Amino acid sequence: MTEHGISAFPSEVRKVLAIMEATGVAYDLVIFESPAHKATQAAELLRCPLGAIVKSLVFRGGITGKLVLVLVSGENRADPRRLTAIFGEPVQPAKPGDVLAEAGYSVGAVPPFALAGDFPVLIDADIMAQDQVWAAAGSAHVLFGIRPVDLVSLSGGQSVELKLEDT
C-alpha cells in the first residue's frame, strides 16, 4: 500500500498499517461498509473460518490493575482460570472506557498491536494452526489478514493454551 493510500484512513488505522509497512510484513486489507464488531460477523463478511478471526480482548488484573491483551481465536473463549495462572493474578474484562483511554482503541476495534500502552500479549495457541488470521486494524470497518507467525512477531505476544474447554 502506498503512503498516500494509508493517509486516507483514520489515525487509529494508520498506526496499524504503518507498522506492517515499516516491518515489511505481507498483509491483506479488507474494508467493510458495515462494522464487524463480533468474530462471527467478521467471519461471515470474509467468508473464512471462525477460527481464523482474532478477537483482541483486554483484561485488567484484579490486584495490580495492569492491562493485558489476550488474542483469542474466534471460535474459542478465554479460560479465566488459565488467564489468572498465566498473568499471575485474577483478571476481569476491562471496561470499554478504560480500553479506549489506556489502549487507544474502542472495544470491537482493538488491533493486536499498535496500542497506546505497553501491555503483555497472550495469544491463543489455536491461532497458530491457521494459514492466515484476520484482526481489526483499529476500526470495526477495517480488517487485515496476516500469517500467525507475523502476528506473534508484531504483537510481541506469547502463544499459550488459553481456551476454555467444554465442561
Backbone as JSON, one array per atom type, in Angstrom:
{
  "sequence": "MTEHGISAFPSEVRKVLAIMEATGVAYDLVIFESPAHKATQAAELLRCPLGAIVKSLVFRGGITGKLVLVLVSGENRADPRRLTAIFGEPVQPAKPGDVLAEAGYSVGAVPPFALAGDFPVLIDADIMAQDQVWAAAGSAHVLFGIRPVDLVSLSGGQSVELKLEDT",
  "N": [[0.86, -1.18, 0.0], [0.56, 2.2, -0.78], [2.04, 5.13, 0.68], [0.34, 7.27, 0.36], [-2.09, 5.94, 0.15], [-2.4, 4.94, 2.75], [-2.73, 7.3, 4.17], [-5.35, 7.96, 3.77], [-6.88, 6.74, 5.65], [-8.36, 6.68, 9.0], [-6.54, 7.91, 11.91], [-6.14, 5.88, 13.84], [-6.2, 3.51, 12.36], [-4.17, 4.03, 10.56], [-1.88, 3.87, 12.19], [-1.65, 1.1, 12.68], [-1.38, 0.05, 10.06], [0.94, 1.37, 9.26], [2.91, 0.19, 10.86], [2.95, -2.43, 9.85], [3.72, -1.89, 7.24], [6.27, -0.7, 7.68], [7.71, -2.83, 8.75], [7.69, -4.61, 6.73], [5.92, -6.71, 6.57], [3.8, -8.95, 4.95], [0.45, -8.4, 4.09], [-3.14, -8.61, 3.9], [-5.87, -6.47, 3.2], [-9.09, -5.53, 4.13], [-12.0, -3.65, 3.69], [-15.03, -2.75, 5.12], [-18.44, -1.74, 4.64], [-20.38, -2.1, 6.61], [-19.93, -2.42, 10.11], [-17.82, -4.87, 11.74], [-18.24, -5.99, 14.58], [-18.22, -8.31, 16.02], [-16.73, -11.58, 16.17], [-18.08, -13.55, 14.71], [-19.49, -12.0, 12.85], [-17.37, -10.9, 11.39], [-16.19, -13.23, 10.3], [-18.28, -14.11, 8.65], [-18.48, -11.95, 6.84], [-15.95, -12.07, 5.66], [-15.96, -14.58, 4.69], [-14.57, -16.75, 5.82], [-13.08, -19.27, 7.98], [-14.34, -19.33, 11.33], [-12.4, -19.72, 13.26], [-10.2, -18.41, 12.2], [-10.42, -15.79, 12.79], [-9.24, -13.18, 14.8], [-9.83, -12.36, 18.04], [-9.41, -9.51, 19.86], [-9.0, -9.09, 23.08], [-9.24, -7.22, 26.03], [-8.04, -7.37, 29.26], [-8.1, -6.67, 32.79], [-5.89, -6.73, 35.5], [-6.77, -7.94, 38.67], [-5.43, -7.28, 41.0], [-3.07, -5.68, 40.54], [-4.09, -3.95, 38.66], [-3.14, -3.69, 36.13], [-3.24, -3.82, 32.54], [-3.83, -6.45, 30.2], [-3.44, -7.79, 26.99], [-5.31, -10.08, 25.25], [-5.28, -12.35, 22.74], [-7.54, -14.12, 21.04], [-8.69, -17.0, 19.36], [-11.4, -16.84, 17.08], [-13.29, -18.87, 17.41], [-13.06, -19.68, 19.98], [-13.28, -19.32, 23.59], [-11.75, -17.42, 26.15], [-10.21, -18.92, 28.93], [-10.83, -18.05, 32.16], [-9.5, -19.07, 34.44], [-7.12, -20.09, 33.41], [-6.03, -17.73, 32.38], [-5.67, -16.31, 34.76], [-3.73, -17.93, 36.0], [-1.6, -17.71, 34.17], [-1.19, -14.91, 34.0], [-0.74, -14.31, 36.61], [-2.39, -13.2, 38.49], [-5.84, -12.64, 39.44], [-8.05, -11.88, 36.74], [-10.19, -9.63, 34.94], [-12.58, -8.63, 32.45], [-11.65, -5.56, 30.92], [-13.1, -2.33, 31.36], [-15.01, -0.73, 28.79], [-14.52, 2.1, 28.48], [-12.08, 2.36, 29.76], [-10.47, 0.78, 28.13], [-10.46, 2.27, 25.76], [-9.29, 4.68, 26.75], [-6.78, 3.8, 27.77], [-5.65, 1.96, 25.96], [-6.14, 3.08, 23.53], [-8.0, 2.47, 21.6], [-11.33, 1.61, 20.56], [-13.51, -0.83, 22.05], [-14.03, -3.73, 20.18], [-12.69, -2.84, 18.03], [-10.06, -3.06, 18.6], [-6.74, -3.49, 17.77], [-4.22, -6.11, 17.33], [-1.74, -5.12, 17.9], [0.14, -2.02, 18.1], [-0.89, -0.52, 20.16], [-1.7, 2.09, 22.53], [-0.54, 1.85, 25.06], [1.96, -0.18, 26.76], [1.47, -3.34, 26.85], [1.38, -6.68, 28.21], [1.06, -9.45, 25.97], [-0.96, -12.13, 25.25], [-1.39, -15.02, 23.31], [-3.78, -17.07, 21.92], [-3.15, -20.44, 21.51], [-4.41, -21.89, 19.49], [-4.67, -20.18, 17.36], [-2.3, -20.33, 16.0], [-2.47, -22.5, 14.33], [-3.68, -21.76, 12.01], [-3.56, -20.76, 8.52], [-3.74, -18.15, 7.7], [-4.67, -15.29, 9.55], [-7.24, -13.04, 10.69], [-7.66, -9.74, 11.8], [-8.83, -6.87, 13.66], [-8.09, -3.64, 12.44], [-7.86, -1.36, 13.96], [-10.27, -0.26, 13.54], [-13.67, -1.17, 13.36], [-14.51, -1.46, 10.84], [-12.4, -2.07, 9.25], [-10.33, -4.68, 8.45], [-7.44, -6.75, 8.74], [-5.41, -9.26, 7.22], [-2.98, -11.61, 8.16], [-0.08, -13.79, 8.43], [0.03, -16.15, 11.11], [2.57, -16.34, 12.4], [3.65, -13.84, 11.89], [1.87, -12.29, 13.29], [2.55, -12.96, 15.92], [5.17, -11.94, 15.97], [4.79, -9.13, 15.46], [3.08, -8.38, 17.54], [4.49, -9.04, 19.76], [3.72, -11.04, 21.33], [3.02, -13.99, 23.34], [2.51, -17.32, 22.6], [0.1, -19.34, 24.0], [-1.79, -21.9, 25.75], [-5.03, -21.12, 26.02], [-7.74, -21.49, 25.76], [-11.09, -22.0, 26.84], [-12.13, -25.03, 27.89], [-14.71, -27.29, 26.93], [-17.04, -28.17, 29.37]],
  "CA": [[0.0, 0.0, 0.0], [1.37, 3.41, -0.85], [1.88, 6.05, 1.81], [-0.87, 8.05, 0.07], [-3.22, 5.09, 0.48], [-2.52, 4.88, 4.21], [-3.19, 8.59, 4.69], [-6.8, 8.08, 3.61], [-7.53, 6.08, 6.79], [-8.3, 7.37, 10.3], [-5.24, 7.77, 12.56], [-6.04, 4.59, 14.53], [-5.89, 2.51, 11.34], [-2.85, 4.37, 10.0], [-0.84, 3.35, 13.1], [-1.53, -0.33, 12.45], [-0.86, -0.17, 8.72], [2.32, 1.87, 9.2], [3.78, -0.82, 11.47], [3.12, -3.54, 8.9], [4.51, -1.38, 6.12], [7.65, -0.48, 8.12], [8.37, -4.11, 9.01], [7.67, -5.41, 5.51], [5.02, -7.85, 6.73], [2.77, -9.06, 3.92], [-0.89, -8.42, 4.67], [-4.31, -8.31, 3.08], [-6.7, -5.48, 3.87], [-10.47, -5.53, 3.68], [-12.78, -2.56, 4.27], [-16.46, -3.06, 5.06], [-19.39, -0.66, 4.92], [-20.97, -2.41, 7.91], [-18.88, -2.82, 11.05], [-17.75, -6.25, 12.21], [-17.91, -5.89, 16.0], [-18.11, -9.65, 16.59], [-15.98, -12.52, 15.35], [-18.98, -14.21, 13.76], [-19.76, -11.06, 11.76], [-16.16, -10.81, 10.57], [-16.05, -14.48, 9.54], [-19.3, -14.11, 7.6], [-18.11, -10.96, 5.83], [-14.73, -12.52, 4.98], [-16.19, -15.95, 4.22], [-13.45, -17.54, 6.3], [-13.43, -20.0, 9.2], [-14.4, -18.54, 12.56], [-11.12, -19.87, 13.95], [-9.19, -17.53, 11.6], [-10.65, -14.44, 13.28], [-8.56, -12.89, 16.06], [-10.54, -11.46, 18.96], [-8.48, -8.79, 20.74], [-9.71, -8.86, 24.34], [-8.41, -6.54, 27.02], [-8.38, -7.71, 30.63], [-7.42, -5.9, 33.82], [-5.5, -7.5, 36.67], [-7.56, -7.59, 39.85], [-4.57, -6.8, 42.09], [-2.22, -4.57, 40.09], [-4.82, -3.05, 37.78], [-2.49, -3.64, 34.82], [-3.98, -4.4, 31.43], [-3.2, -7.49, 29.38], [-4.14, -8.03, 25.74], [-5.46, -11.5, 25.0], [-5.7, -12.59, 21.36], [-8.23, -15.4, 21.09], [-9.31, -17.49, 18.13], [-12.82, -16.52, 17.03], [-14.13, -19.99, 17.82], [-12.77, -20.02, 21.38], [-13.44, -18.37, 24.7], [-10.59, -17.46, 27.04], [-10.47, -19.53, 30.22], [-10.38, -17.14, 33.21], [-8.54, -19.73, 35.33], [-5.82, -20.13, 32.71], [-5.52, -16.35, 32.34], [-5.2, -16.0, 36.11], [-2.48, -18.67, 36.22], [-0.56, -17.15, 33.3], [-0.96, -13.5, 34.31], [-0.27, -14.24, 37.98], [-3.4, -12.58, 39.34], [-7.16, -12.72, 38.82], [-8.31, -10.86, 35.73], [-11.58, -9.43, 34.52], [-12.59, -7.77, 31.26], [-11.51, -4.13, 31.17], [-14.26, -1.53, 30.97], [-14.8, -0.11, 27.47], [-13.91, 3.43, 28.6], [-10.67, 2.16, 30.12], [-9.79, 0.27, 26.94], [-10.25, 3.43, 24.88], [-8.35, 5.62, 27.37], [-5.45, 3.26, 28.01], [-5.11, 1.26, 24.79], [-6.27, 3.98, 22.4], [-8.95, 1.94, 20.63], [-12.64, 1.21, 21.07], [-13.8, -2.25, 22.09], [-14.53, -4.16, 18.88], [-11.77, -2.35, 17.01], [-8.71, -3.14, 19.17], [-5.84, -4.3, 16.96], [-3.34, -6.93, 18.14], [-0.51, -4.36, 18.17], [-0.01, -0.57, 17.9], [-1.68, 0.05, 21.26], [-1.11, 3.28, 23.16], [0.28, 1.42, 26.19], [2.81, -1.36, 26.59], [0.78, -4.4, 27.59], [1.72, -8.04, 27.82], [0.13, -10.0, 24.99], [-1.09, -13.59, 25.24], [-2.01, -15.45, 22.05], [-4.4, -18.4, 21.93], [-2.35, -21.37, 20.71], [-5.17, -22.35, 18.32], [-4.45, -19.23, 16.25], [-1.09, -20.72, 15.28], [-2.8, -23.57, 13.39], [-4.28, -21.17, 10.82], [-2.63, -20.28, 7.49], [-3.86, -16.7, 7.75], [-5.65, -14.85, 10.54], [-7.8, -11.72, 10.42], [-7.83, -8.96, 13.02], [-9.22, -5.47, 13.49], [-6.97, -2.74, 12.17], [-8.12, -0.09, 14.63], [-11.63, 0.11, 13.19], [-14.53, -2.33, 13.12], [-14.76, -1.48, 9.4], [-11.16, -2.4, 8.54], [-9.67, -5.88, 8.96], [-6.26, -7.15, 7.98], [-5.04, -10.66, 7.31], [-1.54, -11.89, 8.15], [0.29, -15.12, 8.91], [0.14, -16.18, 12.57], [3.93, -16.07, 12.85], [3.81, -12.38, 11.84], [1.08, -11.78, 14.42], [3.4, -13.12, 17.11], [6.29, -11.0, 15.85], [4.35, -7.74, 15.57], [2.44, -8.12, 18.83], [5.4, -9.37, 20.85], [2.95, -11.93, 22.18], [3.43, -15.34, 23.68], [1.47, -18.29, 22.28], [-0.17, -20.2, 25.14], [-3.09, -22.56, 25.75], [-5.94, -20.22, 26.74], [-9.16, -21.68, 25.51], [-11.96, -22.63, 27.82], [-12.55, -26.35, 27.42], [-16.11, -27.64, 27.23], [-17.13, -28.96, 30.61]],
  "C": [[0.9, 1.24, 0.0], [1.11, 4.28, 0.37], [0.63, 6.91, 1.61], [-2.11, 7.25, 0.44], [-3.46, 5.02, 1.97], [-3.11, 6.17, 4.76], [-4.7, 8.77, 4.58], [-7.57, 7.49, 4.79], [-7.48, 6.95, 8.04], [-6.96, 7.06, 10.99], [-5.07, 6.42, 13.25], [-5.64, 3.48, 13.56], [-4.51, 2.77, 10.76], [-1.72, 3.83, 10.87], [-0.58, 1.87, 12.82], [-0.89, -0.61, 11.1], [0.6, 0.28, 8.6], [3.3, 0.87, 9.8], [4.01, -1.97, 10.5], [3.95, -3.1, 7.7], [5.99, -1.25, 6.51], [8.41, -1.78, 8.34], [8.38, -5.02, 7.78], [6.81, -6.66, 5.59], [3.97, -7.82, 5.62], [1.41, -9.14, 4.61], [-1.94, -8.16, 3.6], [-5.16, -7.33, 3.88], [-8.09, -5.51, 3.26], [-11.22, -4.43, 4.43], [-14.25, -2.88, 4.05], [-17.3, -1.83, 5.32], [-20.03, -0.85, 6.28], [-19.86, -2.85, 8.85], [-18.96, -4.3, 11.41], [-17.3, -6.2, 13.67], [-17.7, -7.25, 16.65], [-17.37, -10.56, 15.62], [-16.87, -13.2, 14.32], [-19.31, -13.3, 12.58], [-18.56, -10.98, 10.82], [-15.99, -12.06, 9.71], [-17.05, -14.54, 8.4], [-18.92, -13.15, 6.48], [-16.9, -11.42, 5.01], [-14.89, -13.89, 4.32], [-14.98, -16.83, 4.56], [-13.87, -18.3, 7.55], [-13.43, -19.08, 10.41], [-13.08, -18.59, 13.32], [-10.02, -18.97, 13.41], [-9.38, -16.07, 12.01], [-9.95, -14.28, 14.63], [-9.4, -11.91, 16.86], [-9.49, -10.83, 19.86], [-9.25, -8.38, 21.99], [-8.76, -8.23, 25.35], [-8.95, -6.87, 28.41], [-7.57, -6.84, 31.58], [-7.12, -6.82, 35.0], [-6.24, -7.01, 37.9], [-6.74, -7.07, 41.01], [-3.79, -5.56, 41.65], [-2.97, -3.54, 39.25], [-4.21, -2.94, 36.4], [-3.36, -4.32, 33.77], [-3.14, -5.47, 30.75], [-4.08, -7.67, 28.14], [-4.14, -9.52, 25.47], [-6.04, -11.68, 23.6], [-6.24, -14.01, 21.28], [-8.81, -15.74, 19.73], [-10.81, -17.23, 18.2], [-13.74, -17.63, 17.47], [-13.96, -20.36, 19.29], [-13.19, -18.92, 22.34], [-12.21, -18.51, 25.58], [-11.01, -18.02, 28.39], [-9.94, -18.61, 31.32], [-9.37, -17.77, 34.16], [-7.17, -19.8, 34.69], [-5.21, -18.74, 32.65], [-4.96, -15.96, 33.69], [-3.86, -16.67, 36.38], [-1.33, -18.06, 35.41], [-0.18, -15.74, 33.72], [-0.48, -13.31, 35.75], [-1.19, -13.53, 38.94], [-4.76, -12.73, 38.67], [-7.35, -11.59, 37.81], [-9.8, -10.78, 35.45], [-11.55, -8.54, 33.28], [-12.48, -6.29, 31.66], [-12.77, -3.41, 30.7], [-13.98, -0.83, 29.63], [-14.13, 1.27, 27.53], [-12.44, 3.34, 28.94], [-9.86, 1.66, 28.93], [-9.48, 1.42, 26.0], [-9.19, 4.37, 25.45], [-6.93, 5.08, 27.44], [-4.82, 2.55, 26.82], [-5.21, 2.1, 23.53], [-7.25, 3.53, 21.33], [-10.25, 1.57, 21.32], [-12.75, -0.3, 21.09], [-14.46, -2.62, 20.76], [-13.64, -3.71, 17.74], [-10.32, -2.44, 17.46], [-7.84, -4.03, 18.28], [-4.92, -5.12, 17.88], [-1.98, -6.29, 18.44], [-0.81, -2.9, 17.86], [-0.88, 0.07, 18.97], [-0.94, 1.23, 21.88], [-0.19, 2.89, 24.32], [1.1, 0.19, 25.83], [2.24, -2.47, 27.46], [1.36, -5.75, 27.23], [0.64, -8.58, 26.89], [0.19, -11.53, 25.07], [-1.87, -13.99, 24.0], [-2.51, -16.88, 22.2], [-3.62, -19.32, 20.99], [-3.09, -21.85, 19.46], [-5.01, -21.42, 17.12], [-3.28, -19.69, 15.38], [-1.34, -21.82, 14.24], [-3.37, -23.04, 12.07], [-3.21, -20.77, 9.81], [-2.58, -18.76, 7.51], [-4.91, -16.37, 8.8], [-6.03, -13.41, 10.23], [-8.06, -11.0, 11.73], [-8.27, -7.54, 12.67], [-7.97, -4.62, 13.3], [-7.2, -1.38, 12.81], [-9.5, 0.46, 14.34], [-12.43, -1.17, 12.97], [-14.89, -2.45, 11.64], [-13.55, -1.95, 8.6], [-10.51, -3.61, 9.22], [-8.45, -6.18, 8.1], [-5.99, -8.62, 8.22], [-3.54, -10.82, 7.23], [-1.31, -13.34, 8.58], [0.41, -15.08, 10.44], [1.54, -15.87, 13.09], [4.21, -14.55, 12.85], [3.0, -11.71, 12.95], [1.89, -11.85, 15.71], [4.52, -12.08, 17.11], [5.85, -9.56, 16.09], [3.75, -7.41, 16.93], [3.4, -8.32, 20.0], [4.75, -10.36, 21.81], [3.56, -13.3, 22.37], [2.26, -16.27, 23.39], [1.33, -19.26, 23.45], [-1.55, -20.85, 25.0], [-4.02, -21.73, 26.62], [-7.38, -20.63, 26.7], [-9.86, -22.41, 26.66], [-12.44, -23.94, 27.23], [-14.0, -26.57, 27.77], [-16.13, -28.5, 28.48], [-18.38, -29.79, 30.64]]
}
